[in-house]
Structures are given as C-alpha cells and as structure tokens.
Amino acid sequence: MTKLDRLLLILADNKIENGTEYFHFNEAYLLENPTPEKFLEAFEKNKLLIDLRMYLKESGGVRNHGTGFRISEKNLKDLYAKTRRLI
C-alpha cells in the first residue's frame, strides 16, 4: 500500500522501423490510493496472484527473492480507489 501509493499507467502501441522503436500513446491513467479492501477483492476474483520467488541452486542452496504478487496490466486499476484518465 505504501510502495506504490501512486502509479502512472500508460497504454501504447509500438512498432519497430529500421531498428528504432516507436510508441503511440493511447491512454494514460493516474492511479492513487490503493486499499487493502481492493487488494483482497482482486485476490478473491483471481485477478491478483501470489508468486513465490524461491528456487534451489545447483549447489543445493536456496535462493529466495521473497513473495511477490502478479496482476495483469488491465486489472491494475482495480487495486486503486482513485483513477483519473489523463489521455
């Protein structure tokens, strides 16, 4: 809730011409104020997934990158109480 209290979500098309990548920005949103209720609601609706980022190294040791969360871009807006379309 505190790491990403505001997020700029930009949706764009891209193309590559002669090795240069170009973007056409279609939409932009300012997302603010994530809430625990929105987080739990997204989890209950299977929009938010828990990602256990741990694996065994060849040496037999454990490498743990901590627990993470995965959500598709189209569902990011569901985590925030305030959504403002910029373009």
MARBA-684061 format. One line per 2 residues: number of its first residue (from 0); their letters; for each residue x, y, z of N, C-alpha, C, O, CB. Coordinates in steps of 0.02 Angstrom, whole numbers, plus 50000, padded with zeros to 5 digits. Each point is the difference from the previous one (the first is absolute). Glycine has a CB too. Layout:
NUM) a) X,Y,Z,X,Y,Z,X,Y,Z,X,Y,Z,X,Y,Z | ...
REM end
This chain:
0) mt) 50041,49941,50000,49959,50059,50000,50043,50063,50000,49979,50052,49976,49931,49885,50084 | 50151,50058,49967,50042,50061,50003,50051,50003,49944,50021,50055,49981,49963,49944,50142
2) kl) 50037,49944,49850,50051,50001,49947,49973,50032,49936,50036,50037,49966,50015,49861,50083 | 49887,50088,49935,49970,50026,49938,49936,50037,50016,49947,49983,49974,50104,49923,49960
4) dr) 49955,50146,50108,49940,50038,50017,49973,50039,49941,49942,50020,49999,50099,49987,50118 | 50002,50006,49833,49979,50031,49937,50036,49964,49944,50059,49982,50006,49921,50131,50049
6) ll) 49984,49877,49890,50029,49964,49943,49974,50032,49936,49940,50014,49993,50067,49879,50073 | 50038,50118,49887,49981,50026,49934,49997,49940,49953,50051,49968,49986,50002,50147,50036
8) li) 49888,49870,49953,49989,49944,49954,49990,50028,49930,49953,50038,49988,49996,49891,50104 | 50096,50052,49863,49997,50025,49931,49992,49941,49953,50038,49952,50003,50033,50148,50027
10) la) 49879,49903,49926,49987,49948,49951,50019,50027,49931,49978,50054,49980,49928,49897,50091 | 50135,50011,49894,50026,50024,49936,50007,49943,49950,50007,49942,50019,50053,50150,50041
12) dn) 49938,49926,49876,50018,49955,49946,50073,50014,49983,50023,50056,50009,49857,49938,49946 | 50154,49956,50020,50070,50012,49979,50013,49967,49933,49966,49954,49979,50070,50052,50141
14) ki) 50015,50020,49847,50024,49970,49937,50075,50014,49996,50026,50048,50028,49860,49967,49914 | 50147,49942,50021,50072,50007,49990,50013,50011,49926,49979,49960,49958,50048,49967,50142
16) en) 50007,50127,49884,50019,50015,49931,50075,50014,49998,50025,50043,50036,49860,50004,49938 | 50150,49918,49984,50072,50009,49991,50038,49998,50067,50046,50039,50011,49930,50029,49887
18) gt) 50003,49886,50146,50035,49992,50064,49981,50050,50054,50026,49997,50055,50065,49957,49880 | 49863,50092,50050,49978,50049,50050,49928,49984,50020,49957,49988,49957,50120,50101,49995
20) ey) 49911,49911,50113,49933,49986,50024,49961,50065,50010,50026,50048,50030,50015,49847,50026 | 49898,50107,49919,49956,50057,50006,49938,49981,50040,49977,49943,49997,50066,50104,49893
22) fh) 49930,50001,50147,49940,49989,50041,49946,50049,49982,50013,50058,49985,50058,49898,50107 | 49867,50021,49910,49942,50043,49994,49960,49991,50064,49972,49946,50012,50024,50046,49859
24) fn) 50002,50060,50171,49967,49996,50065,49925,50009,49991,49977,50052,49977,50126,49992,50080 | 49860,49904,49962,49927,50000,49991,49963,50026,50061,49952,50038,49994,50062,49867,49929
26) ea) 50007,50073,50136,49966,50018,50062,50052,50009,50055,50053,49969,49999,49843,49968,49965 | 50088,50105,50084,50042,50008,50060,49955,50011,50060,49951,50038,49996,50145,50010,49935
28) yl) 49920,49920,50124,49961,50005,50061,50046,50013,50059,50055,49974,50003,49858,49948,49950 | 50064,50120,50092,50033,50009,50064,49959,49961,50051,49941,50015,50012,50106,50100,49956
30) le) 49984,49835,50061,49967,49957,50050,50025,50021,50068,50060,50006,50011,49928,49897,49907 | 49966,50108,50129,50019,50023,50067,49961,49963,50054,49944,49976,49988,50084,50136,49964
32) np) 50002,49884,50106,49968,49973,50060,49980,49926,49995,49940,49985,49999,50021,50130,50022 | 50087,49840,49976,49983,49929,50003,49972,49985,50070,50022,50030,50049,50067,49940,49865
34) tp) 49864,49984,50089,49972,49983,50066,50004,49925,50011,50000,49961,49953,49922,50138,50040 | 50083,49880,50070,50000,49928,50015,49936,49965,49975,50002,49943,49979,50069,50080,50122
36) ek) 49873,50013,49901,49937,49970,49977,50002,49985,49926,49978,49947,49977,49961,50115,50113 | 50088,49985,49871,50006,49990,49927,50048,49943,49985,49989,49960,49955,49987,50162,50026
38) fl) 50079,49875,50058,50050,49947,49992,49967,49931,50013,50009,49955,49959,50083,50126,50077 | 49872,49912,50018,49968,49937,50017,49945,49982,49949,49992,49941,49982,50032,50081,50138
40) ea) 49940,50027,49857,49948,49988,49949,50031,49974,49935,49973,49954,49970,49956,50137,50081 | 50127,49938,49928,50034,49976,49940,50026,49929,50009,49998,49960,49954,50034,50158,50018
42) fe) 49992,49867,50088,50025,49933,50015,49942,49950,49998,50007,49946,49971,50085,50103,50101 | 49852,49968,49958,49941,49955,50000,49973,49988,49930,49973,49946,49987,50000,50095,50127
44) kn) 50034,50007,49842,49975,49993,49931,50053,49972,49953,49992,50000,49939,49932,50095,50081 | 50132,49881,50009,50056,49970,49961,50032,50049,49951,50027,49980,49949,49916,49911,50062
46) kl) 50053,50173,50004,50034,50050,49959,50071,50012,50025,50042,50026,49963,49847,50028,50012 | 50123,49928,50087,50065,50010,50033,50024,49932,50023,49963,49963,50033,50007,50155,50004
48) li) 50092,49865,49946,50028,49934,50017,50062,50008,50043,50037,50049,49994,49918,49904,49900 | 50056,49999,50150,50060,49999,50042,50055,49963,49962,49988,49947,49972,49944,50057,50136
50) dl) 50128,50025,49891,50057,49971,49965,50054,49986,50052,50031,50046,50026,49940,50016,49866 | 50041,49874,50121,50054,49981,50046,50064,49996,49961,50010,49954,49960,49910,49981,50115
52) rm) 50125,50112,49935,50060,50006,49960,50059,49969,50037,50045,50034,50024,49911,50072,49922 | 50042,49827,50057,50053,49963,50034,50019,49941,49955,49958,49970,49968,49999,50064,50147
54) yl) 50108,49950,49884,50021,49942,49961,50064,49971,50031,50033,50031,50040,49915,50018,49855 | 50067,49889,50084,50060,49966,50022,50056,50013,49951,49992,49993,49940,49940,49919,50117
56) ke) 50126,50108,49969,50059,50010,49958,50032,49932,49987,49987,49951,50035,50032,50166,50011 | 50023,49880,49903,50035,49937,49983,50040,49974,50059,50009,49939,50008,49996,50098,49873
58) sg) 50020,50008,50161,50039,49980,50059,49957,49970,50055,50026,49974,50049,50055,50116,49923 | 49853,49913,50020,49955,49974,50051,49974,50053,50046,49955,49987,50040,50105,49907,49953
60) gv) 49967,50166,50003,49977,50055,50042,49934,50028,49975,49981,49989,49943,50138,50038,50085 | 49849,50010,50015,49936,50030,49982,50010,50074,49986,50034,50035,50037,49904,49882,50034
62) rn) 50032,50106,49875,50000,50071,49983,49929,50024,50006,49955,49976,49965,50145,50013,49957 | 49888,50060,50122,49933,50025,50013,49998,50075,49984,50033,50040,50032,49948,49872,50057
64) hg) 49980,50105,49861,49991,50070,49980,49939,50031,50035,49981,50057,49986,50073,49918,49903 | 49916,49987,50155,49941,50025,50036,49936,49988,49963,50000,49981,49942,50072,50105,50108
66) tg) 49873,49924,49984,49934,49991,49971,49982,50061,49959,50010,50057,50021,49955,49869,50075 | 50008,50062,49846,49978,50054,49957,49928,49990,49980,49969,49950,50016,50148,50064,49941
68) fr) 49856,50035,50009,49932,49997,49976,50000,50015,49925,50038,50042,49976,49916,49993,50137 | 50003,49930,49851,49993,50010,49928,49929,50022,49984,49951,49972,50027,50139,49942,49950
70) is) 49905,50135,49980,49935,50023,49976,50009,50024,49929,50051,50031,49983,49911,50002,50135 | 49989,49955,49840,50005,50022,49931,49989,50075,49997,49965,50029,50042,49996,49859,49915
72) ek) 50067,50144,49992,49995,50073,49993,49927,50022,49999,49983,50052,50028,50125,49949,49909 | 49850,49961,50030,49930,50021,49993,49964,50000,50067,49948,50032,50006,50051,49921,49879
74) nl) 50027,50013,50166,49968,49998,50066,50033,50045,50051,49976,50003,50057,49992,49881,49917 | 50084,50151,50009,50034,50044,50048,49953,50052,50029,50004,50017,50059,50101,49966,49879
76) kd) 49850,50043,50021,49954,50052,50024,49955,49975,50057,49976,50040,50040,50025,50010,49845 | 49988,49884,50118,49957,49972,50052,50031,50003,50070,49964,49990,50049,49990,49935,49864
78) ly) 50110,50090,50092,50033,50004,50066,49996,50069,50031,50016,50008,50059,50060,49903,49903 | 49903,50138,50000,50003,50070,50022,49931,50030,50010,49954,49986,49961,50155,50027,49979
80) ak) 49884,50028,50112,49936,50033,50015,49987,50058,49952,49942,50016,49986,50071,49951,50134 | 50040,50065,49856,49992,50058,49957,50035,49988,49933,50060,49986,49999,49932,50090,50102
82) tr) 49971,49931,49845,50027,49992,49933,49982,50062,49960,49942,50018,49994,50049,49855,50011 | 50060,50160,49967,49988,50060,49960,50030,49989,49931,50060,49989,49993,49939,50086,50110
84) rl) 49960,49930,49845,50024,49993,49931,50033,50066,49980,49971,50053,50006,49938,49862,49965 | 50153,50080,50005,50037,50059,49979,49996,50011,49925,49993,50057,49978,50084,49925,50118
86) i) 49927,49965,49865,49989,50005,49927,49962,49939,49977,49985,49993,49940,50122,50074,50043
REM end
